[in-house]
Amino acid sequence: MIDSDKSIILVGMPGAGKSTLGILLAKELAKDFVDTDVLIQLREGKCLQTILDERDYLNLRDIEEQVLLSTHLPNHVIATGGSAVYSEAGMLHLKKYGPVIFLDVDLDELKKRIHNYETRGIAMHPGQSFQSLFDERRTLYLKYADNVIDCQGKSQDVLLNQIAEILA
């Protein structure tokens, strides 16, 4: 199993299951859990959508990078925000703590899971389609991933077992 001081960093699109699987994985591995979107919200005292409404997506990404770089997270399962991969400095910082696992969910499944696309606080260009965002980000997830988990049609238990096998 992964060293006790090592962390596991989960990346993927909004709706990929990073937070849900992350909590279960943290319980399974006896690690702390953190969602970097929550860290952003705590720092700013606002939800992500409010930050986007008051500023813009580039400001949210800047805040996200600052939050990522300020973290010290050994022995954690870290669920990143979907846009964390836009920050090379932030991703390289997180990779110091452990492997990055990309939860790869196809576009059609993500569309089924996300019902609040316009209000979810997704950092993207104004007017950008979900397809375009998916294509743009998938390249970045693959760039930083140490491992890719194909999540298509798999239960949470199967995914947890796959991640555990990778970490063994």
C-alpha positions as CSV (number, residue, x, y, z in Angstrom):
1,M,0.0,0.0,0.0
2,I,1.1,3.6,-0.5
3,D,3.5,5.1,2.1
4,S,1.7,6.5,5.1
5,D,3.0,10.0,4.5
6,K,2.2,9.9,0.7
7,S,-1.0,11.6,-0.6
8,I,-3.1,10.7,-3.6
9,I,-4.3,13.5,-5.9
10,L,-7.5,13.0,-7.8
11,V,-8.1,15.0,-11.0
12,G,-10.9,15.0,-13.5
13,M,-13.8,16.9,-14.8
14,P,-16.6,18.3,-12.6
15,G,-18.9,15.3,-12.0
16,A,-16.1,12.7,-12.4
17,G,-16.5,11.6,-8.7
18,K,-13.3,13.1,-7.3
19,S,-14.9,14.1,-4.0
20,T,-17.2,11.1,-3.6
21,L,-14.5,8.6,-4.4
22,G,-11.9,10.6,-2.5
23,I,-13.8,10.4,0.8
24,L,-14.3,6.7,0.4
25,L,-10.6,6.2,-0.5
26,A,-9.5,8.3,2.5
27,K,-11.6,6.0,4.8
28,E,-10.2,2.9,3.1
29,L,-6.6,4.1,3.4
30,A,-6.8,5.8,6.7
31,K,-5.8,9.2,5.3
32,D,-7.2,12.7,5.7
33,F,-9.4,14.0,2.9
34,V,-9.4,17.5,1.4
35,D,-11.4,19.0,-1.5
36,T,-9.4,22.0,-2.9
37,D,-12.6,23.6,-4.1
38,V,-13.7,23.8,-0.4
39,L,-10.4,25.3,0.5
40,I,-11.0,28.1,-2.1
41,Q,-14.5,28.7,-0.7
42,L,-13.2,28.8,2.8
43,R,-10.4,31.3,1.9
44,E,-12.8,33.5,-0.1
45,G,-15.9,33.1,2.2
46,K,-18.0,32.5,-1.0
47,C,-19.1,29.7,-3.2
48,L,-17.2,29.2,-6.5
49,Q,-20.1,30.5,-8.6
50,T,-20.2,33.7,-6.6
51,I,-16.5,34.2,-7.1
52,L,-17.1,33.7,-10.9
53,D,-20.0,36.1,-10.9
54,E,-18.1,38.8,-9.0
55,R,-14.8,38.4,-10.8
56,D,-14.2,36.0,-13.7
57,Y,-12.9,32.6,-14.5
58,L,-9.3,33.8,-14.8
59,N,-9.4,35.3,-11.3
60,L,-10.9,32.1,-9.9
61,R,-8.0,30.1,-11.5
62,D,-5.5,32.6,-9.9
63,I,-7.1,32.1,-6.5
64,E,-7.0,28.3,-7.1
65,E,-3.3,28.4,-7.9
66,Q,-2.6,30.4,-4.7
67,V,-4.6,28.0,-2.6
68,L,-2.8,24.9,-4.2
69,L,0.6,26.5,-3.6
70,S,-0.2,27.3,0.0
71,T,-1.2,23.7,0.9
72,H,0.9,21.3,2.9
73,L,-1.0,18.0,2.6
74,P,1.0,14.9,3.4
75,N,-1.1,11.7,4.1
76,H,-4.2,13.0,2.3
77,V,-6.5,12.1,-0.4
78,I,-6.8,15.3,-2.4
79,A,-9.8,16.0,-4.6
80,T,-8.8,18.9,-6.8
81,G,-11.1,21.3,-8.6
82,G,-11.6,20.5,-12.2
83,S,-9.6,23.5,-13.2
84,A,-6.5,22.8,-11.0
85,V,-4.7,21.4,-14.0
86,Y,-4.5,24.9,-15.6
87,S,-1.9,25.7,-12.9
88,E,1.4,24.0,-13.8
89,A,3.0,25.3,-10.6
90,G,0.0,24.1,-8.5
91,M,0.1,20.6,-10.1
92,L,3.8,20.3,-9.7
93,H,3.4,21.3,-6.0
94,L,0.7,18.6,-5.4
95,K,2.8,16.0,-7.3
96,K,5.4,16.3,-4.6
97,Y,3.0,14.7,-2.2
98,G,2.1,11.6,-4.2
99,P,0.7,10.2,-7.5
100,V,-2.0,12.0,-9.5
101,I,-4.9,9.8,-10.6
102,F,-7.1,11.0,-13.4
103,L,-10.7,9.8,-13.1
104,D,-11.6,9.5,-16.8
105,V,-15.4,9.8,-17.4
106,D,-16.7,10.2,-20.9
107,L,-18.6,13.3,-22.0
108,D,-22.0,11.8,-22.2
109,E,-21.8,10.4,-18.7
110,L,-20.6,13.7,-17.3
111,K,-23.6,15.5,-19.0
112,K,-25.9,13.0,-17.2
113,R,-24.3,13.7,-13.9
114,I,-24.1,17.5,-14.1
115,H,-27.5,19.1,-13.9
116,N,-26.3,22.5,-12.7
117,Y,-23.7,23.3,-15.4
118,E,-24.5,27.1,-15.4
119,T,-24.4,27.5,-11.6
120,R,-21.8,24.9,-10.5
121,G,-18.9,27.3,-10.4
122,I,-17.0,25.9,-13.4
123,A,-14.0,28.0,-14.4
124,M,-14.3,28.4,-18.2
125,H,-14.3,30.9,-21.0
126,P,-17.6,32.8,-21.2
127,G,-19.8,31.0,-23.8
128,Q,-17.5,27.9,-23.9
129,S,-19.3,24.7,-24.5
130,F,-19.0,21.7,-22.2
131,Q,-17.6,19.7,-25.1
132,S,-14.9,22.3,-25.7
133,L,-14.1,22.5,-22.0
134,F,-13.9,18.7,-21.8
135,D,-11.5,18.5,-24.8
136,E,-9.3,21.3,-23.4
137,R,-9.0,19.8,-19.9
138,R,-8.7,16.2,-20.9
139,T,-5.3,16.9,-22.5
140,L,-4.2,18.6,-19.3
141,Y,-5.4,15.7,-17.0
142,L,-3.5,13.3,-19.1
143,K,-0.4,15.5,-19.0
144,Y,-0.3,15.4,-15.2
145,A,-1.7,11.9,-14.5
146,D,0.6,9.2,-13.2
147,N,-2.3,6.8,-13.6
148,V,-5.6,7.0,-15.5
149,I,-8.7,5.2,-14.3
150,D,-11.4,4.5,-16.9
151,C,-14.5,5.1,-14.9
152,Q,-17.0,4.1,-17.6
153,G,-19.8,1.8,-16.3
154,K,-17.9,0.9,-13.1
155,S,-19.3,1.0,-9.6
156,Q,-17.6,2.9,-6.8
157,D,-16.4,-0.4,-5.3
158,V,-14.8,-1.4,-8.5
159,L,-13.1,2.0,-8.9
160,L,-11.9,1.9,-5.3
161,N,-10.4,-1.6,-5.9
162,Q,-8.7,-0.4,-9.1
163,I,-7.2,2.6,-7.3
164,A,-6.0,0.4,-4.4
165,E,-4.4,-2.0,-7.0
166,I,-2.5,0.9,-8.5
167,L,-1.2,2.1,-5.1
168,A,-0.2,-1.4,-3.9
